[in-house]
């Protein structure tokens, strides 16, 4: 006989809805409410990791997109838009704010005299690398109770769920 799992807050919410609205199939809540709750916890953990390096989550997003581009760690504002899923106006504001903090700099594009490239500064590079290390330490701790094979299975299941949104 399989071991009975402990009851969590989502179980209580689902049970209450099932009791109050027996006409509804509330089974999607068993997955997606847990994803939502996990997302909130993850957001708080990430904010703590980034705060250690005086970064906001949106700053980390932009800096990490530049870092992942590889040396010389620069992208066009359009490429940053694609990777961070924000509007053009929002990206312009973010680049301005990061440049004011000397974490990025604008450079003329060698291919297009009208174009601009956004590059990491040395401070931006060291800060995003340190924040990434802290982030991975925190996220590793969050996953510590899951055996590796279950982590891989969960990653595969979540990939299947997220893929239609990324298309």
Wavefront OBJ file of the C-alpha trace (Angstrom):
o trace
v 0.000 0.000 0.000
v 1.513 3.391 -1.000
v 2.509 5.856 1.691
v -0.127 8.533 2.253
v 1.056 12.010 1.363
v 0.729 14.861 3.854
v -2.092 17.346 3.348
v -1.097 20.817 2.193
v -2.947 24.122 1.829
v -3.924 23.302 -1.763
v -5.567 20.078 -0.592
v -7.621 22.113 1.878
v -8.597 24.644 -0.813
v -9.550 21.910 -3.292
v -11.565 20.041 -0.662
v -13.423 23.219 0.270
v -14.286 24.008 -3.366
v -15.360 20.417 -3.977
v -17.607 20.618 -0.933
v -19.067 24.009 -1.859
v -19.321 23.415 -5.613
v -19.663 19.662 -6.196
v -20.862 20.478 -9.714
v -17.356 21.656 -10.698
v -14.313 19.559 -11.606
v -11.693 21.221 -9.426
v -8.822 18.871 -10.333
v -6.895 21.564 -12.304
v -6.416 23.316 -8.965
v -4.435 20.354 -7.638
v -1.648 21.172 -10.113
v -1.914 24.843 -10.987
v -2.584 26.159 -7.486
v 0.609 24.411 -6.383
v 2.467 25.963 -9.307
v 1.128 29.391 -8.294
v 2.116 28.916 -4.656
v 5.554 27.623 -5.659
v 5.948 30.618 -7.966
v 5.314 32.990 -5.056
v 7.894 31.221 -2.888
v 10.375 31.150 -5.750
v 9.849 34.850 -6.444
v 10.626 35.687 -2.803
v 13.708 33.453 -2.811
v 14.962 35.012 -6.037
v 14.400 38.523 -4.716
v 16.528 37.602 -1.667
v 19.300 36.207 -3.880
v 19.349 39.289 -6.098
v 19.139 41.715 -3.169
v 22.416 40.283 -1.857
v 23.976 41.833 -4.962
v 21.888 45.018 -4.976
v 19.822 43.919 -7.970
v 16.113 43.889 -8.668
v 14.656 40.873 -10.501
v 14.137 42.890 -13.693
v 17.766 44.047 -13.547
v 18.932 40.464 -13.240
v 16.758 39.516 -16.233
v 18.422 42.088 -18.493
v 21.938 41.504 -17.184
v 21.611 37.738 -17.439
v 20.350 37.992 -21.043
v 23.502 39.948 -21.867
v 25.687 37.470 -19.936
v 24.180 34.480 -21.741
v 24.996 36.146 -25.082
v 28.662 35.382 -24.415
v 31.653 37.667 -24.811
v 31.577 40.571 -25.551
v 28.233 40.400 -23.644
v 26.191 42.689 -25.831
v 22.843 42.589 -27.581
v 20.593 44.936 -29.463
v 17.636 46.359 -27.576
v 15.410 44.256 -29.878
v 17.160 41.055 -28.844
v 16.742 42.057 -25.197
v 13.017 42.596 -25.832
v 12.690 39.075 -27.220
v 14.495 37.508 -24.273
v 12.777 39.451 -21.492
v 9.228 39.702 -22.897
v 8.714 43.401 -22.164
v 7.599 46.291 -24.366
v 9.983 48.571 -26.233
v 9.248 51.489 -23.904
v 9.842 49.348 -20.834
v 13.147 48.091 -22.239
v 14.317 51.617 -23.036
v 13.542 52.627 -19.446
v 15.348 49.586 -18.084
v 18.437 50.190 -20.190
v 18.465 53.854 -19.078
v 18.261 52.828 -15.423
v 20.949 50.153 -15.744
v 23.214 52.592 -17.608
v 22.704 55.184 -14.853
v 23.971 52.556 -12.376
v 26.955 51.775 -14.667
v 25.849 48.157 -15.084
v 25.444 48.453 -18.861
v 26.536 50.880 -21.533
v 25.219 51.758 -24.956
v 27.569 51.452 -27.894
v 27.063 52.206 -31.569
v 26.388 49.110 -33.643
v 29.286 48.320 -35.991
v 26.813 46.938 -38.579
v 24.253 49.761 -38.490
v 25.235 53.388 -37.855
v 21.725 54.103 -36.567
v 21.702 51.043 -34.309
v 22.799 50.662 -30.716
v 24.114 47.702 -28.780
v 23.803 47.291 -25.031
v 26.886 45.868 -23.303
v 27.626 44.682 -19.799
v 30.160 46.755 -17.888
v 32.718 45.045 -15.662
v 30.517 45.819 -12.650
v 27.446 44.447 -14.461
v 29.312 41.269 -15.368
v 30.650 40.641 -11.867
v 27.283 41.404 -10.287
v 25.239 39.147 -12.570
v 27.760 36.311 -12.104
v 27.615 36.641 -8.310
v 23.805 36.872 -8.338
v 23.590 33.759 -10.516
v 25.740 31.828 -8.044
v 23.494 32.922 -5.152
v 20.369 32.101 -7.155
v 21.561 28.579 -7.913
v 22.450 27.980 -4.254
v 18.944 29.036 -3.178
v 17.198 27.078 -5.933
v 19.279 23.981 -5.175
v 18.096 24.228 -1.564
v 14.466 24.532 -2.722
v 14.815 21.289 -4.661
v 16.819 19.406 -2.029
v 13.907 17.214 -0.909
v 13.306 15.874 -4.431
v 15.488 12.985 -5.597
v 17.283 13.667 -8.877
v 15.064 11.342 -10.924
v 11.952 13.128 -9.637
v 13.502 16.531 -10.437
v 14.141 15.365 -13.991
v 10.582 14.046 -14.287
v 9.148 17.289 -12.912
v 11.286 19.317 -15.346
v 9.966 17.205 -18.237
v 6.348 17.613 -17.122
v 6.708 21.373 -16.677
v 8.389 21.658 -20.088
v 5.362 19.952 -21.649
v 3.051 22.364 -19.840
v 5.024 25.518 -20.735
v 5.949 24.687 -24.344
v 2.702 25.959 -25.926
v 3.276 29.371 -24.320
v 6.798 29.620 -25.744
v 5.732 28.831 -29.295
l 1 2 3 4 5 6 7 8 9 10 11 12 13 14 15 16 17 18 19 20 21 22 23 24 25 26 27 28 29 30 31 32 33 34 35 36 37 38 39 40 41 42 43 44 45 46 47 48 49 50 51 52 53 54 55 56 57 58 59 60 61 62 63 64 65 66 67 68 69 70 71 72 73 74 75 76 77 78 79 80 81 82 83 84 85 86 87 88 89 90 91 92 93 94 95 96 97 98 99 100 101 102 103 104 105 106 107 108 109 110 111 112 113 114 115 116 117 118 119 120 121 122 123 124 125 126 127 128 129 130 131 132 133 134 135 136 137 138 139 140 141 142 143 144 145 146 147 148 149 150 151 152 153 154 155 156 157 158 159 160 161 162 163 164 165 166 167
